[in-house]
Structures are given as structure tokens and as C-alpha cells.
Amino acid sequence: MSASDFAKIPVTIVTGFLGAGKTTVIRNLLENAGGRRLALIINEFGDVGVDGDILRACGVEACPEENIVELANGCICCTVADDFAPAIETLLSLPQRPDHIVIETSGLALPKPLVKAFDWPAIRSRLTVDAVVAVVDGAAVAAGRFADDPEKLLAQRAEDLAIDHDNPLEEVYTDQLLCADLIILNKTDLMDADSIARVSAEIEAAVPRAVRIVETREGKVAAEILLGLKASAEDDLANRPSHHDGEEDHDHEDFDSFALPVGAIADAPAFIAQLQSIASAHDVLRIKGFLEVSGKPMRLLVQGVGARFRHHFDGAWPAHAPRASSLVFIGEKGMDRQAITRALASSL
């Protein structure tokens, strides 16, 4: 047994808002791991394991399927004892010890409570947080999706002193930035130079310490940039402020999610156009899932952020499972499930 068998395993936490490109960043990392043995913990918000299926489909030697642990429909930062600790035990008991563990958080998760979990004695003795990486949808931020209008807010305050000024989306977004050791400004191909400079400046102003911002498109970031930052974030919590500091717990009651089954579709572009209409009409933040297209042997992966959608055939349907088309819808509390269900049914 060598000294490396007793060394702490570095862990990279990949956080970021819904649809920012976390899974794409991780998939690119798996395909360019540089000889590292990687393991993954994927924490999704919703009933269908879309992100896990995407990453398992990579089939790369750096991270075989048994090195991927998926925790669906929950938040590991809220359920350390029930979910996170057992997931860690599963990975550490693998015949080949991973060189590095990557955790993809839910798009609705606050990263700081997860970093705090590394203070648990059984975890601290064996793992260290190499870095928290925040992935940002640059195009969405450039469009003002997470920024409050100060003048409008002041006008509302004057009219109604009882108004709730909190914006949960803004809090989630800024908490992810405030906890980060590295910020990936993704989707810069959808931005012009002025927008990139403006969003970068806004991020730098929001984060009270020096954090590197890396501009990228399609989530392509070299492993040498993502891994090996040696931040030991669990020992640096005081420099990672949060809107929820001082709270014993946090929850996700500001958001709703549900999955809907979908039959085989005949015309993919027309169906995507209907999904865009549904997202716009019902303020859906995120739509993702796999669809069966009539006459096609491969499954169609659909990823929507607001009314912006991408889709492609990502691989064959698993041989051991039926062709079960399904979509996950994620939005703020009060999202009208019945209306969305009716609208989806009318498009089939």
C-alpha cells in the first residue's frame, strides 16, 4: 500500500444555474481526462435522470459506468447523512480508487451547504474540495435574466411597503458565484464582445475576492484548468458569503418540477417549436428529456433554457429498457402543471 492510498481524494463541485452547461462541461472533461481515473456524483432536480444518462453514454475509460452515482429528485446539500455520505462510501469502495471525484449539483442547489458537508469527520479525513466551479449561461445573464431592475424595485417599494423584494433566482445565481473558485462563462458564441466584457465585469463586481473567469463555448474547458486548484474550500468558508448564512437549513420551495410522459413524435422541429411556445407562455425555466421520433432508432435529447432549445440524437435507446419518452419541466413555484400538460397533449 502506497502513501497515495492514504492521501485525500480531491473533489470538484460543479455548480451553476439551470441550463448553464454543467453536464456539457463534465462530459468534455471525461473525454479529455488526461489519464485520471474519475468518479461522478450527479444530483438532479426532477424525476428523470437526463444528466446521468448523458454522462453514462460517454462510454469513456476514464469514468466507467460503475463510477457514476446518481441522486435524483433530491438535494445532497440537504441530505448529507441519507444521500451524500453513502454515495461517497460507494465510490471509495470501488476496486480502483478514483483519482478525482466530480460532483454535479442540481441547478437549484446552493453550493455552500455542500462544502460544509466536507467538515463531517468521516468525509474530511478522506476528501478535500479541490474547487467549486460555477458555470454561467453568459447569454442568459447578458439578457438580464438574473438582474433586478433597481428603479422598478424602488417604485414598487414606494407603492407597497409589504412587498417581498427577494428574487429567488437571483439568490441562487449569486450564491453559486460567491462560493466559486473558478467561474466558467459559457455560451460566449451567443454573445458579442461588449456583452462578454459587461457580464464579466458584473461577475467581478459581485464576487468580493479574486476568482478567475474563463470564457468558453460548448462547455470546452481543459482538465488542467478545471482540476488541481487545491482550494481546500472546506477550510475557506468565511470567504464564501451566502444569502443563507446563519440559517440552519434551506429548501427549494421557490421551485417546482415534474416529469411528463411523451409519446413518439413525428416531426421534431415542429414539436420543439411547441415546447418553445409552452416555455414562453408558462414561464418554464428548464425543459429537458429524451424523446422517441417515429422511424428513428436513436433517442432525441432535448435541452431547453427558457425559450432557447437545442436537440440532437445522442445515442441508441438502452437495450434493457423500453423507449420511454419523457420531459422534465422546472419552474418557479406556482408553475401551472395542468395547463402545461394540456398544452403538451395538444402538440402531439
SVG drawing of the C-alpha trace seen along z (x, -y; Angstrom):
<svg xmlns="http://www.w3.org/2000/svg" viewBox="-55 -56 59 62">
<polyline fill="none" stroke="black" stroke-width="0.4" points="0.0,0.0 1.5,-3.4 1.2,-6.8 -1.2,-7.8 -3.7,-5.3 -3.9,-7.5 -3.9,-10.9 -7.2,-12.8 -9.0,-12.5 -9.7,-15.9 -13.3,-16.7 -14.5,-19.3 -18.1,-20.7 -19.6,-21.9 -22.5,-24.3 -24.5,-26.6 -27.9,-27.7 -30.4,-25.6 -29.2,-25.0 -25.8,-26.8 -23.9,-23.8 -22.7,-21.9 -23.3,-18.5 -21.5,-19.5 -18.5,-20.8 -18.3,-17.4 -18.8,-15.4 -15.9,-17.2 -13.8,-16.6 -14.5,-12.9 -13.4,-12.7 -10.2,-14.6 -9.3,-13.4 -5.5,-13.1 -5.2,-9.7 -7.0,-10.4 -9.5,-7.9 -12.6,-10.0 -15.8,-9.3 -19.0,-11.3 -21.9,-12.1 -24.8,-13.6 -27.6,-15.4 -30.6,-16.2 -33.8,-18.2 -36.6,-16.2 -37.8,-12.6 -36.0,-11.7 -32.2,-11.2 -31.3,-13.0 -27.9,-14.3 -26.9,-10.8 -27.9,-9.2 -25.9,-11.7 -22.8,-11.1 -23.1,-7.3 -23.5,-7.4 -19.9,-8.8 -18.5,-5.3 -15.0,-6.6 -12.4,-4.6 -11.6,-7.5 -15.0,-7.1 -16.8,-3.7 -20.4,-3.4 -19.8,-1.9 -18.0,-5.2 -21.2,-7.2 -23.6,-7.7 -26.9,-9.4 -29.0,-11.0 -32.2,-12.1 -35.1,-14.1 -33.3,-15.5 -30.6,-17.8 -27.4,-16.3 -26.6,-19.5 -29.9,-19.0 -29.5,-15.2 -25.8,-14.6 -26.4,-11.6 -29.0,-9.9 -27.6,-10.5 -24.2,-12.2 -22.2,-10.1 -23.5,-6.8 -22.6,-7.9 -19.1,-8.7 -18.8,-5.3 -19.9,-3.7 -17.2,-5.4 -14.4,-4.9 -15.2,-1.1 -14.6,-0.7 -11.8,1.8 -9.8,-1.1 -9.7,-4.2 -10.7,-7.3 -8.0,-9.9 -10.6,-12.7 -14.3,-13.0 -16.6,-15.4 -20.0,-16.4 -22.6,-18.0 -25.1,-19.8 -28.7,-20.5 -29.2,-23.8 -31.3,-24.9 -28.7,-23.9 -26.7,-26.3 -23.1,-25.1 -22.0,-26.3 -24.0,-23.8 -22.5,-21.0 -19.0,-22.4 -19.9,-22.4 -20.6,-18.7 -16.9,-18.1 -16.4,-19.0 -18.0,-15.7 -15.2,-13.7 -15.8,-10.7 -15.6,-12.8 -12.9,-15.4 -10.4,-12.6 -10.6,-11.2 -11.7,-14.1 -11.0,-17.7 -12.8,-20.2 -10.3,-20.9 -12.5,-23.7 -16.1,-24.9 -16.6,-25.6 -19.6,-27.8 -20.8,-27.5 -22.7,-30.6 -25.0,-30.9 -23.4,-34.0 -26.1,-34.7 -28.9,-34.5 -27.1,-36.8 -26.4,-39.2 -30.1,-39.3 -30.7,-40.3 -32.4,-37.1 -30.9,-37.3 -30.6,-41.0 -33.2,-43.1 -34.2,-46.5 -33.3,-48.9 -35.5,-51.7 -38.5,-49.5 -37.9,-48.0 -37.8,-51.4 -41.1,-52.3 -42.7,-49.2 -41.3,-49.8 -42.9,-53.2 -46.3,-51.8 -46.3,-48.8 -44.1,-48.6 -45.1,-45.0 -43.7,-43.8 -41.4,-40.8 -38.2,-42.1 -36.5,-38.7 -35.8,-37.2 -35.0,-33.5 -33.4,-33.1 -31.0,-36.0 -30.1,-34.5 -29.4,-31.0 -27.3,-32.6 -25.3,-34.9 -24.7,-32.3 -23.2,-30.0 -20.8,-32.8 -19.9,-33.7 -18.9,-30.2 -16.8,-29.6 -13.0,-29.2 -13.4,-29.3 -16.2,-30.7 -16.9,-29.3 -18.6,-32.0 -20.2,-29.6 -22.1,-30.1 -19.9,-33.0 -20.6,-32.1 -24.1,-33.6 -22.6,-36.9 -20.8,-39.8 -17.6,-41.2 -19.3,-44.1 -21.7,-41.6 -18.9,-39.3 -17.0,-42.3 -20.1,-43.6 -21.1,-40.2 -17.5,-39.6 -17.4,-43.0 -20.7,-42.3 -19.4,-39.0 -16.2,-40.5 -18.2,-43.2 -20.5,-40.7 -17.7,-38.4 -15.6,-40.1 -12.4,-38.1 -10.2,-37.3 -11.8,-34.5 -10.6,-33.5 -13.3,-33.8 -12.8,-31.5 -14.7,-32.3 -15.8,-29.3 -18.4,-27.8 -19.9,-24.4 -18.5,-23.8 -15.0,-23.1 -12.6,-23.7 -9.2,-21.8 -8.9,-19.4 -5.7,-21.3 -7.9,-24.4 -10.8,-22.6 -8.8,-20.2 -5.9,-20.7 -6.8,-24.1 -6.2,-22.9 -8.6,-25.4 -9.4,-23.3 -12.8,-25.2 -14.0,-23.4 -11.3,-25.5 -12.3,-28.7 -16.0,-29.1 -15.7,-32.5 -14.6,-33.9 -17.7,-32.5 -20.7,-34.6 -24.2,-33.4 -27.7,-34.9 -28.5,-31.9 -25.7,-32.3 -27.0,-31.8 -29.9,-29.5 -29.9,-26.0 -31.4,-24.6 -32.5,-25.7 -35.1,-24.3 -36.3,-24.6 -39.8,-25.7 -39.4,-28.5 -39.3,-26.0 -41.5,-23.2 -40.5,-20.3 -42.4,-17.5 -42.0,-14.9 -44.5,-14.2 -44.5,-11.1 -44.5,-11.8 -45.5,-9.5 -43.5,-9.1 -43.3,-12.3 -43.4,-12.5 -41.9,-16.0 -39.1,-17.0 -38.7,-20.7 -42.4,-21.3 -42.5,-19.7 -39.6,-21.8 -41.4,-24.9 -44.4,-23.9 -42.1,-23.4 -40.8,-26.9 -44.3,-28.3 -45.1,-26.4 -41.9,-27.6 -42.8,-31.2 -46.4,-31.0 -45.9,-29.4 -42.6,-30.8 -40.8,-27.5 -37.2,-27.8 -35.9,-24.5 -37.2,-21.6 -35.1,-18.5 -35.5,-14.9 -35.4,-12.1 -37.9,-11.6 -38.7,-8.9 -39.0,-10.1 -41.1,-7.8 -38.9,-5.8 -35.7,-6.7 -33.6,-4.1 -31.9,-6.7 -33.3,-8.8 -33.6,-12.6 -32.0,-14.6 -33.9,-17.9 -32.4,-20.7 -34.4,-23.9 -33.4,-27.0 -36.3,-29.4 -37.5,-29.5 -34.0,-28.6 -33.8,-25.0 -31.2,-22.6 -31.8,-19.0 -29.8,-16.2 -29.8,-12.4 -27.3,-11.4 -27.3,-7.6 -29.4,-4.4 -32.1,-3.6 -30.8,-1.3 -31.3,2.3 -32.5,3.2 -35.3,0.6 -38.3,-0.5 -38.4,-3.6 -39.9,-5.7 -40.1,-9.3 -40.4,-11.8 -39.7,-15.5 -38.8,-17.3 -40.3,-20.8 -38.7,-23.1 -40.0,-26.5 -40.8,-28.8 -43.4,-27.9 -46.9,-28.1 -46.0,-26.8 -49.3,-25.5 -48.8,-21.8 -52.3,-21.2 -52.1,-23.9 -48.6,-22.7 -49.9,-19.1 -52.9,-20.2 -50.6,-22.2 -48.2,-19.3 -51.0,-16.9 -52.4,-19.3 -49.0,-19.3 -48.8,-15.5"/>
</svg>
